[in-house]
Amino acid sequence: MPREIIAAEYNLTEQGLLPVREKLVGRLMNSLGLRKFALSQMTGTGMNTSELATLLEKRDSHPGGDEKVGGAEEEETPPEVLETCRAAAMRMVGAKKENMIFALEMVEREWGSAEGYMRALCGLEDAEIEQLKKVLVVSSEEVKIAQAGVVGSGRADGFGQAAL
């Protein structure tokens, strides 16, 4: 399947995310881990995975989230860090076409293909990959049938009753 088609399909998720985007971004913005990570990146001090894991453990052990860690109120976060966090959160809760193209290019560069990635990182065998293809890959004929169902559905939102 051409990258452009995959990326265009992925980008359709943007529409679905619109009703919940601000709520999700707000939750991410409340994350002490995200704020500390952004601050560490901006100051050049870095944060290793062990430090991030410690923050997450403390958050998980305190009901109500991570606004208070170890019983202490979190110090005020500088506005520039909040801006960086918001930009990062918007990327996390987005489905931009160019991000998918970049990800697909990286997968191809690092593992040769999605199949190579599935073998190397997920440990899948050929039979498992073939089974995934059966349920995830749609033929061009199936796409035409589904598109005909969408066009013939009379729905103005572009989402017909045809399922792939």
N, C-alpha and C positions, 0 to 999 in steps of 0.2 A: 504494500500500500504506500503510495507517495506521501512523503512527510507533510506536504502542504495540506493534503486531505485530512490526515490525522490531526494536524494542528488546528485546522478549521473546525473539525468536530469537537475537539477539546475546548476550543474557544466558546462554543455554544454554552458551556457550563457557566460562563460569566452571567448570562441572563438568569440562570437558576439561582446563582449566588446573591443577586441583588437584594432580595428581601431580607437576607440574614447577614449580609456583609458587615454592616456597622456593629451589630451585636457581637459577631465573632471577633472583629478587630478590637472592640472594647474589652472583651475577655482576654485577648492576647496582650493588650496594653496593660492590663492589671497583673501580668505575669512578672514577678520579681526576677525570674530567670532571664526573660527577654530583656528587661531593663538593664540588669547587670551585664549581660552579654554585650548589648549595644554600647554601654559605657566602656567596657573593657576593649572593644574594638576601636572606639573613638580615641581612647587614651593610649592605645598601643600596648596595653598590658596583657591583653589576651586572656582567655579563660579556657582551661582545659576541660575535657569531658568529666573528669572526676569532680571538679568544682561545680559544674552544672548539675551533676547527679546529686551532690550534697544539697544544693538549693532545692531540687525537686523532692528529695526525701524529706527535708524540713517542711516544705509546703504540704506534702501529703500527710504529714503527721499532725497538721494543724487544721481542724475543720474550718471551712469557710474560705479556703484559698490560701494565697501566699502573701497577703498584704502585711501580715505580721509573721516574722520568722524568729524563732527562739524567744517569743514573748515581747520582743521589742518592736516599736513602731518603725517602719522603714523611713529612712531619710528622704527628703524631697528630691525628686529626680529633675535634673536640669532640663530646660525646655528643648535644647538641641538634641538631647538624648531621646526625649519623647517624640520629637520629629523623626528621628532615625527609627525608633521603634514602630511608629505609625507606618512609615514607608515599608518596613520589613513585614509588618502584619498585613498590609494591603497586598504585598506580593504573595504571602502565604495563603491568603484567602482569595486568590485570583486564579484565572485560567487564561492567561494571555497567550495568544498564538505564537508569538516570538519565543516565549519561555519553553513551549513544547518543542519547537523546532530546535532550540539550543539543547534541550534534554535528549532529543532523538539523535542529534549530531554527536553528542557526548557518548551515548550508548554505542553508536556505530564506531566511533573512534576507539573506545576502550575495550569493547567486547565483540565488535564486528557486526552484531545484530541484536535484536531483542531476544532471539533464541540463545545467542551466546551469553547474554546477561543472565537469562533464566538458568542456564546450565551452570555458569560460574558462580553466581552469587546466591541463587535460590536452590541450587543442587538438584534441579529437575532432570529427569531422564527423558530420552526421546519419546517414549510412550506417553508420558505426562504432558509434554509439550504438544504432541499431536492431539491429545484430548482437549487441551486448552484451545487450540486452533479450531476444533470442531464447534466449540460453544461460543467462541469470541469473534472469529473471522466471518464476515458476511460477504457473500459473493455479489458481484455486480448485478446479477439478475435479481437477487433478494433485495438489493437497494432499490432497483427500479420498481419492484412490486410495492415496497414500502412507500416510496415516493408517490406512486400512483394513489395509494391509500391516503396519504397526507393531502395531496392535491384534491382528491375526490371527497375529502371529509367535510369540506365547507367550513372548517374552523379557521378563523382569522388569525389565530396565534401561531399557525404554522405547525402545530403538533396534532397529527392525526391519530386515528385509532389503530393504525397498522403498527404492529410490533415486529422488531427484527429478530 
